[in-house]
Amino acid sequence: MINKVVLITSYWKKSCGGGAKTYLVELAGALQEKVTGLAVLFEEGEDPGNYKIGSPRFLFPFKALWVLCKIKPQIVHTHGPWYCLMAGFLYRMFFRCRLVHTFHSAPDESLPVFGRFFMQCLVNRCDCVTFVSAALQTQIEQVYELRFKQTAVTYAGVKPVAVTGAEIPEFRSR
């Protein structure tokens, strides 16, 4: 059984992260049922049970690396911006772990060639790169011209909600 997983993200609980934040909070909830040790490193938000790495973006990967070295995870799953992925990349350079990265938002078309080369270097070290939709994967591949060893599309799940028999006719009428 996997006993240490770390999620690294820019947005976490009580932040303005929108869909990415919701995706991460739900993912963390699902993972807590399957792993014995889950930690979240984040830039924005509040959660005293996890690790806020609030710092300038260029320092974020190094501060996160410091925390990762203390936790010693088997899997690092990064989300969103380059500096989250960079933290996982640095940790993987020094320690054995699985590295997964998830893209959540449309690519920045103004990213210079150096930025694209930098991103390619980072994703080359990932065991798998995931996308929240197939359309996003296509956009990232076309705009950034990135190539990936292994990819997957991980659509956000939906929590089942119990519905009473009385609610069904009301729903149909609306």
HELIX and SHEET records of a PDB file:
HELIX    1   1 GLY A   18  GLN A   32  1                                  15    
HELIX    2   2 PHE A   60  ILE A   71  1                                  12    
HELIX    3   3 TRP A   82  PHE A   94  1                                  13    
HELIX    4   4 VAL A  113  ASN A  124  1                                  12    
HELIX    5   5 ALA A  134  TYR A  144  1                                  11    
HELIX    6   6 GLU A  167  SER A  173  1                                   7    
SHEET    1   A 7 TYR A  51  LYS A  52  0                                        
SHEET    2   A 7 LEU A  38  GLU A  44  1                                        
SHEET    3   A 7 VAL A   5  TYR A  11  1                                        
SHEET    4   A 7 ILE A  75  HIS A  79  1                                        
SHEET    5   A 7 ARG A  98  PHE A 103  1                                        
SHEET    6   A 7 CYS A 128  PHE A 131  1                                        
SHEET    7   A 7 THR A 151  VAL A 153  1                                        
END                                                                             
